[in-house]
């Protein structure tokens, strides 16, 4: 009881509110958004769009993350890696977190409306609602395919960046969305295997819990093959050149290696190592897209 009282008596700091936004996740999203912006044009991206567009997308992503903290606070209290989160630990009340999320969303949407265009703003709002409401509020607890269906919201940032610059949809940014969409299941299921016992305890129907680890490993391998094939499409449609192709082959080959190691259970801690590599994989793949884009401009 004393511990509980002391925990709830802690005052929230700015770090707690920063943690609500899941800054590491948002940073990776903003990198893909940034790449989407630069790929959208052969001219320079206006500094107002570059700065305020990414800031608006980031604020909306942070708002969705804060809602996730509130909705998942019971689950977070059970899981070792999340039980010290601000809302779960009582440093930030659910009402304060939701108020904070609303303020972030309004600020983000305002920036997008003023400095980009309406389509970018509404697509960003749809992504926010897709993650915060559809995935977090419903899909996560409803089906073991939660991360596959809900992954579309997390795959949106490069599309948002592209549309913020151009004001319209086209095939190229949708291909970037498809890459992240195909990347999400092997990325997240590897973590789910590593945290299987905690998800089971929290009664969350993640694929390793409902169908077993072997079934999940097979699907990680299959989705990695799909992802590998999808990442070659930018070269196939002449959206990118040889530099990107070489990087996609090398990075994708390494991802397939980890997926195979995980499937064969041939190394200790394969699940968490696959998860860690997947983060670097996406980061480096999009950097390769950006580098290749500017190489093509100079040829």
C-alpha positions, 0 to 999 in steps of 0.5 A: 500500500505504501508503495502504491501511495508513493507511486501515485504521489509522484508528480509528472515531469516534462519527461513523462509527457514526452514518454507519452508520445513514444518519441523513438517510434515517432522519430522512425515515422518522421524519417519515412515521412521526410524521405517521402517528401524528398522523393515527391519532387525533383526540386527542393522541398519548401522549408515551411512544408519540411519543418511544419509538415513533419512537425504536424505529422509528428504531433499527430503521431504523438497524440495517437501514442498518448491515447495508446498509453491510456487505453492500454494502461491495464495491459501495460501494468502487467508487462515488464517493459511497460509497467513504469509508463507514466499513466500506468504508474500513476504519474499522469492521469488518464484525463491529463493524458487524453487532454494532452493528446487532444492538444497535440492533435489540434496543433498538428492538424492546424499546422498541416492545414496552414502549411501543407494542404487539406488532403495531407491533414485529413490523411494524417487524421485518418492515420491517427484514428486508425491507430488510436481507435481502430487498432488500439481500441478494437483490433488489438484485443479482437484478432491475432491478425491485429498487427496485419490489419492495424499496420496500415496506420503505421505505414502511412507516414511516407504517404503523408510526407509525399502528399504534404508536398504534392497535394495528391495521391500517386502510385509511388507513395502507395508503394512506400506504404506497401513496403512498411505494411509488409515489414510490420508483421515480421517486425512486430511478431518477432517481438511478440514471440520474445514477449509471448508470456506477457501477452498471454498474461495480459490476454492479448491474442497475439499470434504466438499466443493463439497459434504457437511459436512455430506457426508465427515463425513460419508466417514471419518467414513468409512475410519477410519474403513478401517484404523482400519482393515488395522492396524491389518494386521501386527499382522495377518501376524506375522510381529508384536506381542501382544504389537502392537496388543493391541496398535493398538486396543486401538489407533484405538478404540479412532480414531473410537470414534472421527470419530463417535463423528464427524459424530454425531456432538455431541461435539464442535470443533470435526473436529479439535480435530479429526485432532489433535488426528490423528497426535498423533495416527500415531506417537504412532502407529509406536512407538508401531510397533518399541517397539513390534519389539524389544520386539520380538527380545528379546523373 
